[in-house]
């Protein structure tokens, strides 16, 4: 299981963007291949599955670096106080308006782990970091659009499935996404 001592979690910054694109692509291609077809993966990369740079601008997206290895990105993820549930800069259903912590659920967004660091608890560590940050911002409820690959972890961490949607992709394929919620 990963621990804080093994990783430095810091806010993502603009110079991280090229490395984040690579990390996300490697994560999706390797870790989601058992849940999605190659056609779904190709159609979703950079669209439904990818980086939303608005989160970096908002200061709510994080990277995890192994301790002593500055510049090596082992994982990433964030949360948002905007209405967009999932997707990259070019993704569907972007809603940039701000949420009200008193009535809305913060969005947990785009958690990806590099395949070399998978199955070591890093996704859990990033998720907890994001949940804590959203809670400090006043949110008491969380919502996410999970990949099929993430559902077992998020269920284990207290999220409940609300609905499954099939997101149309530019390629003509559709990507199943699971809307999940949690009360803090």
N, C-alpha and C positions, 0 to 999 in steps of 0.2 A: 504494500500500500504506500502510495506517495505521501510525503510529508512536506511541510513548509520548509524544513531544513534542506530538502533535496532540490527545491525549486524556488526561484525568485519570480514572483508574480508582480508585474508592473503594468502601468497603462501603456497601451500600444501608441506609437507615434507614427507620423507620416513616413519617415524613412523605413519603417517596418513593412510597409505595404507590399513591396515585391516579394519579400520572404513569406509573408502571410498568404499570398496567392499560391505560392509553391506548396507551403504546408497544407493548406486546405485541399488543393488538388491531390496531393499524395494521400492524405487522410481519406478522402472520398473514394479514390480509385482502389485503395487497398482494404480499408476497413468496412466499406459498404457494399462490396462486390457480392456478398452472400444474400443481400436483401434487395438489391436492384439489378436490373439487366444492364449490360454495357451501353445499350442505347439510352436508357434512362439516365445513367451516370453522365454520359456525354452531353445529353440535352440539358441536364440540371446544373452542370458546372458553370459558374459565372452567371447563373440566372437564379434558380431557386437555392442552390448550394454555392455560397461564395461570400465574399467580404462586402459588408455594408460600411463604407468609409464614414458615413454619418456618425456611427458609433465611436470612431476614433476622434472625430471632431468634437463629439459630446463628452469625451473623456470616460466613456463607459465600456470600452473594449480593452481587453488585457491579453498579454502574452506571458507564457511560462517559459523561463529559461532554466536549464539545469544549473545548480549552484556551481560556480567556477567556470562556467562556459558562456560568458556574455556573448550575445549575438546568435546563439543557437536557439531556435524556437522549437520547443517540444510540444507546445499546445497553445491554444488561444480560445477565447470566448468572451462573451459580454452580456450586458443587460441593457435595456433601453426604457426610457420614459417617453417614448414616442409610440404611436399606434401600430406601426409596421410590425407584423408578427414574425416574419422570416423573409429571407431572400437577400440577394446581393444588391449592389448599386443598380443593377439592370433587372432586378427581380420584379415579380408581379405584386400588385396590390400595395404599393408603397403609400403610406400615410404618415406624413411628417408632423402632424399636429401633436402637441404634448398631452400626456396623460395627467390625470389628477390622482395623486396617491390616496386621497380619501375615498375615491369611488372606483378607480381603475386598477387593473393588475399590471405590474411591470412586466416587460417582455424579456425572457431569457433568450439570448441570441447566439447563434453560430459558434457552438463549442466544437472544436476539432482538436484531435490529438494526432501527432505525427506517428506513423506506424512503428517506428523504432522505440517509441515510448508508450505504446498501447498496453492495456491490461495491467497497469501498475498503479492505478488509482488517481492518475493525473486528471482525468475528466471530472472525477468527484471533487478533487481539490479546486479546480477552476469553477465548477458549479457552485460550490460553497462560497467561494470568494465573490461571485456575482450575486448570489442570494443575500449575502451579508451587506454588500454595497447597496442593493436595492432597498433593503430594510432600513439602512441608515438614512436613505433618502425619503423615508416615510411610507413606503409601500408595505402592505400587509398581505397582498396576494400576488402570485406570479402566474404567468402563462407562457407557453412556448409552442412552437410548431416543430415537433421532433421528427427526425428521420426514423424509419423503422428500426435502424440499427441502435438508436439511442433509447428506444422505449424501455427495454429491460432495466437499464441504469436509472432512468428517471422514475420509473415505477418503484424501484428499490429505495429511492430518495424521497418518496412521499408524493410524487405527482400522480394525478389521476387522469385517465384518458377521457376526453369529452366527445371527440368526433374524429373521424378519418376523412380527409379530403384528398381528391386527386387533382393536383396542380398541373394545368396544361403547360407543356414546355414548347419552346420555339421549334423544336424538331418534330413536333406532332405527337410525341410520347406524352405520358402523364406520370407524375411522380406522387406516390402516396405519402402524405404527411399526416402526422397525428397531433391534434391540438390537445395539450395537456395542461392541467392547472394544479396549483398548490397554494394552500393558505399557510402563512407563516405564524 
